[in-house]
Amino acid sequence: MIELYTARNSICTQKVFITLDEKALPYEMRVVNLFTNEQYLPEYLKINPKGVVPSLIRDGEIVVESTLICEYLDENFPERPLMPKSPHGRARSRLWSKLVDEHIFEATREISFSAHFRYKMRTMTEEQRQIRYANVGDPERRARFMSTFERGVESPYVFQAVAHFEKAFKQMEEALAGGSQWLVSEAYTLADINMVPYIARMEYLTLLDVWTADRPRVRDWWARAKARPSTVEAIPNRLTSDEIGEMREYGAAIHDDVARLRADYLRMFPSRH
Ligand SMILES: N[C@@H](CCC(=O)N[C@@H](CS)C(=O)NCC(=O)O)C(=O)O
């Protein structure tokens, strides 16, 4: 049996949902409430020492980190493979999950946080916020949380986030220039799946056009990716209309700031055009 620990609207779990669905694997879901800090309960920290979702347990084996969970599932259930066959193809595919793990996840969190979760965190008690800041001992995450909570889009982390998205979209447009449907091959792979939730989030926040207005191949890729039943099942079908409405409303409020930050970035690094 596969047990999947997730939270509502958890972006990192969405790629696991997509992977499970693409491979037609049954699982049971365990919901962790991040707003009441259930992720820091001692019994959950035994499963996931960082106090984050997703976590997966299969036949007593615990797997954490969404990228590793997706690869673990693909390796254990070879039907409907989601990784290229050749070592070179696999290395190219992992460049995309590496990009997400190194930059795009954090970038999405900073942008979402500055738009939206920042206001939700204001409804927490000071004590709950302090628990979150203490954040199982990670000074980097604490600094990010505090900066974006206090300064919103003016946090330097949000500027870095906008820059990382700019670089990622440029890379995607180039990867698709050869005419292939998907990022590393003609087949849909974990490379694509890794990017989907983050791009969906930018769309929900009404920010996607900031980077894709002049990137037609990325727009076509996204039209194909979002139409896949696995995407529909993993993302829109799991969101309430209130959650979608909130993302739109809060995202639209920072749209012009995000566009300004992108323009600042391009002015600062003109060679990136
Ligand atoms: N690199 C991790 C990131 C996990 C992560 O930060 N998950 C978020 C939800 S998408 C979380 O649990 N946040 C709770 C917190 O930071 O307290 C992964 O991809 O699994």
The ligand as a Tripos MOL2 file, in Angstrom:
@<TRIPOS>MOLECULE
LIG
   20    19     1     0     0
SMALL
NO_CHARGES

@<TRIPOS>ATOM
      1 N1         12.0870   19.9990   -1.3950 N.3       1 LIG1
      2 C1         10.8970   19.5620   -0.7270 C.3       1 LIG1
      3 C2         10.0910   20.7760   -0.2960 C.3       1 LIG1
      4 C3          8.9340   20.3930    0.5970 C.3       1 LIG1
      5 C4          8.1730   21.6040    1.1320 C.2       1 LIG1
      6 O1          8.7690   22.6390    1.5040 O.2       1 LIG1
      7 N2          6.8450   21.4500    1.2040 N.am      1 LIG1
      8 C5          5.9790   22.5050    1.6480 C.3       1 LIG1
      9 C6          4.5990   22.3630    1.0150 C.3       1 LIG1
     10 S1          4.6680   22.4450   -0.7670 S.3       1 LIG1
     11 C7          5.7930   22.3850    3.1550 C.2       1 LIG1
     12 O2          5.5370   21.3110    3.6450 O.2       1 LIG1
     13 N3          5.8910   23.5080    3.8790 N.am      1 LIG1
     14 C8          5.6570   23.5070    5.2770 C.3       1 LIG1
     15 C9          6.6010   24.3980    6.0320 C.2       1 LIG1
     16 O3          7.5300   24.9380    5.3980 O.co2     1 LIG1
     17 O4          6.4160   24.5500    7.2350 O.co2     1 LIG1
     18 C10        10.0860   18.6460   -1.6480 C.2       1 LIG1
     19 O5         10.1100   18.8870   -2.8600 O.co2     1 LIG1
     20 O6          9.4810   17.6890   -1.1750 O.co2     1 LIG1
@<TRIPOS>BOND
     1     1     2 1
     2     2     3 1
     3     2    18 1
     4     3     4 1
     5     4     5 1
     6     5     6 2
     7     5     7 1
     8     7     8 1
     9     8     9 1
    10     8    11 1
    11     9    10 1
    12    11    12 2
    13    11    13 1
    14    13    14 1
    15    14    15 1
    16    15    16 2
    17    15    17 1
    18    18    19 2
    19    18    20 1
@<TRIPOS>SUBSTRUCTURE
     1 LIG1         1 GROUP 0 **** ****
